[in-house]
Amino acid sequence: MSWKLVFSSEFINDVAVSAGIFLLFLLFRKMFSKYVIALLIKVSRKAPNTFFSHIFLSFEKPIQWLFILLGIYISVWYFPYLDQTHLLFIKLIKSSIIFLVGWGLYNFSSSSTLLFAQLNERFNFEVDEILIPFLSKVLRVIIVIISFSGIAEEFNYNVIGFVGGLGLGGLAFALAAKDAIGNLFGGVIIVTEKPFTIGDWILTPSVEGTVETITFRSTKIRTFAQALVIVPNSKLANETITNWSEMGKRRIVFNLSVAYDTPKDKLEDVMNQIEYMLKNHTEIHQDTIIAKFDKYGVDGFDMYFYFFTKTTVWKEFLKVKEEINFAIMDILNNEGVALAIPNRKLYVNSNSEGTQSETYLRNSQDSI
């Protein structure tokens, strides 16, 4: 009877100690989260860069769970009928630690887009903005694969054999996921060839707008009507892409027709004045300026103008174009030259056959 009482008393004491240790680690977890982590984050934010603050924020939750894991591991030493040296228990503890480390690294890689951008700006790395989201996503995938492999190795699972087994069903997988694979390779083409980058104004047969984001699967383009169009990378990589943001200058081309009763000297004078105005305009690109009497048009003398603006910004381009139009209008008014007005002359054949004359008149009216 006394032996049972002693055993019962030892059992209760061991359970109490085990529970106390676990509760103590829960208390440590709360204090560490409330004071230590908060202090580290506060201090790191005073640093010249946000690298350490990102680390502390990324590992805040995993460290909290690490306290729980340590509490379980140590409390098991005192809990009756549980063997802390059991192989399965050791494997579970190690796998949990690998998972927590992978979790923290994954959180850190999620904020690596901003980190890559800061490093690119500070150290002048020649990394295009289009690559930064890709690098962040690739880093996350690598972390997940390494963490999975580490946990699998703890349970003596042959990862290499698993990868080899995937090769047996590779054909079926490729056929089932051909669209996803096509989009992935399309994204790789966009990244490597760089037909555009984030913020560029592009035109394709299917959409026109500003590039907002580029992912593995698709590219998001914001139209000028503020609609968001998501284009699969496989389609975008096979389309003709006009990148208007890469323009060094912007073209203006048009014809202007003046009346046929304009004298030759007046026409030459108008052409010379317009050409002089274009060559002395500060916003006109001087490499290519063409102002010529082109042809005899249907309604008058056709003048042909072909030149470029220095600016490629849409609103500034329209402003320069408006200034040119007003300047040409002033030149024409000062010289008394009128623009050609489309007109038609109607000839009526007067003869004794009224039916034939009436038919001719009707056809002529229809052609006006």
Salt bridges, closest charged atoms under 4 A:
GLU212 OE2 - ARG222 NE 2.86
GLU275 OE2 - LYS279 NZ 3.32
ASP287 OD2 - HIS285 ND1 3.64
ASP299 OD1 - ARG344 NH1 3.59
GLU323 OE1 - HIS281 NE2 3.05
GLU335 OE1 - LYS266 NZ 3.64
GLU358 OE2 - ARG362 NH2 3.17
